[in-house]
Amino acid sequence: MDGVQAFLEEVMAHGYAQGNFLGLLHVLIGRRITRPDGTVISTGLTWREAAAILKKVRWDKAAVGELGQDPAALPPRDRERLWYMAIAHANVGSDKASEAGNRFAEKLQTAGYTVSPAPGA
């Protein structure tokens, strides 16, 4: 998980996921991510693991607005639960999420990361 945390911190610092939070979720949950040197960062996370790591890196909860969700309607005090609920309602297995994941993967590719194709593609 430390590799995922460092990866997310870099994604935040460079703004790779800005405007494409659904793509980030799709890639985190359903795809393999490797560093430019071939080191595996993740082979896919569970929703619970993704929620925990988003809480740990203090991802901006306003990002759920990109998913069509109201941050005020989600659990305000428990950030891990907030992220879990956001993921649950995001429909990360949809074609729309897969397309968003492809766009996000292209951004990561310019940074040197390798992202596997969507499951079932």
C-alpha positions as CSV (number, residue, x, y, z in Angstrom):
1,M,0.0,0.0,0.0
2,D,3.0,2.3,0.5
3,G,3.6,2.3,-3.2
4,V,0.0,3.3,-3.9
5,Q,0.2,6.1,-1.3
6,A,3.3,7.5,-3.0
7,F,1.6,7.1,-6.4
8,L,-1.5,9.0,-5.2
9,E,0.6,11.7,-3.7
10,E,2.4,12.2,-7.0
11,V,-0.9,12.2,-8.9
12,M,-2.2,14.9,-6.5
13,A,0.9,17.0,-6.8
14,H,0.8,17.0,-10.6
15,G,-3.0,17.2,-10.9
16,Y,-3.2,14.2,-13.2
17,A,-6.7,13.2,-11.9
18,Q,-8.1,16.7,-11.9
19,G,-11.4,16.6,-13.8
20,N,-11.2,12.8,-14.1
21,F,-11.8,11.4,-10.6
22,L,-13.9,8.5,-12.1
23,G,-10.9,7.5,-14.2
24,L,-8.7,7.5,-11.2
25,L,-11.1,5.2,-9.3
26,H,-11.4,2.9,-12.3
27,V,-7.6,2.6,-12.6
28,L,-7.0,2.1,-8.9
29,I,-9.7,-0.6,-8.5
30,G,-9.4,-2.5,-11.7
31,R,-6.1,-2.2,-13.3
32,R,-2.4,-2.9,-12.9
33,I,-0.1,0.1,-12.5
34,T,3.7,0.0,-12.8
35,R,6.4,2.6,-12.4
36,P,8.7,3.5,-15.3
37,D,11.3,1.1,-13.9
38,G,8.8,-1.8,-14.0
39,T,8.1,-1.9,-10.3
40,V,4.5,-2.9,-9.6
41,I,2.6,-0.2,-7.7
42,S,-0.8,-2.0,-7.7
43,T,-2.6,-4.9,-9.2
44,G,-6.0,-3.5,-8.3
45,L,-7.5,-2.5,-4.9
46,T,-10.7,-3.4,-3.2
47,W,-13.2,-0.6,-2.6
48,R,-12.3,-0.6,1.0
49,E,-8.6,-0.4,0.3
50,A,-9.1,2.5,-2.1
51,A,-11.3,4.3,0.4
52,A,-8.6,3.9,3.1
53,I,-5.8,5.1,0.9
54,L,-7.8,8.1,-0.3
55,K,-8.4,9.0,3.4
56,K,-4.8,8.5,4.2
57,V,-3.5,10.9,1.5
58,R,-6.3,13.4,2.4
59,W,-7.8,13.5,-1.1
60,D,-10.1,16.5,-1.5
61,K,-13.6,15.4,-0.8
62,A,-14.9,17.9,-3.3
63,A,-13.8,15.4,-6.0
64,V,-17.0,13.5,-5.4
65,G,-18.8,16.4,-7.2
66,E,-17.2,15.1,-10.4
67,L,-19.1,11.9,-9.9
68,G,-22.4,13.8,-9.7
69,Q,-22.5,13.4,-5.9
70,D,-23.0,16.0,-3.3
71,P,-20.2,15.9,-0.7
72,A,-22.6,17.2,2.0
73,A,-24.8,14.2,1.5
74,L,-22.0,11.8,2.3
75,P,-20.8,10.9,5.9
76,P,-19.0,14.1,7.0
77,R,-16.9,12.9,9.9
78,D,-15.7,9.5,8.7
79,R,-13.6,10.1,5.6
80,E,-13.0,6.4,4.9
81,R,-16.8,5.8,4.9
82,L,-17.2,8.9,2.7
83,W,-14.9,7.5,0.1
84,Y,-16.4,4.1,0.3
85,M,-19.9,5.5,-0.3
86,A,-18.6,7.6,-3.1
87,I,-17.0,4.6,-4.8
88,A,-20.1,2.5,-4.3
89,H,-22.3,5.1,-6.1
90,A,-19.7,5.9,-8.8
91,N,-20.4,2.8,-10.9
92,V,-16.7,2.1,-11.5
93,G,-17.5,-1.0,-13.6
94,S,-19.5,0.9,-16.2
95,D,-18.4,1.7,-19.8
96,K,-18.2,5.4,-18.9
97,A,-15.8,4.6,-16.1
98,S,-13.7,2.4,-18.4
99,E,-13.5,5.3,-20.9
100,A,-12.5,7.7,-18.1
101,G,-9.9,5.1,-17.0
102,N,-8.5,5.0,-20.5
103,R,-8.2,8.8,-20.5
104,F,-6.5,8.8,-17.1
105,A,-4.1,6.0,-18.2
106,E,-3.0,8.1,-21.2
107,K,-2.1,11.0,-18.8
108,L,-0.2,8.5,-16.6
109,Q,1.6,7.1,-19.7
110,T,3.0,10.6,-20.4
111,A,4.4,10.6,-16.9
112,G,6.1,7.2,-17.6
113,Y,3.7,4.9,-15.8
114,T,2.2,1.8,-17.4
115,V,-1.4,0.9,-16.9
116,S,-3.0,-2.3,-18.0
117,P,-6.1,-2.3,-20.2
118,A,-9.5,-2.4,-18.6
119,P,-10.7,-5.8,-17.4
120,G,-12.6,-7.6,-20.2
121,A,-11.2,-5.3,-22.9
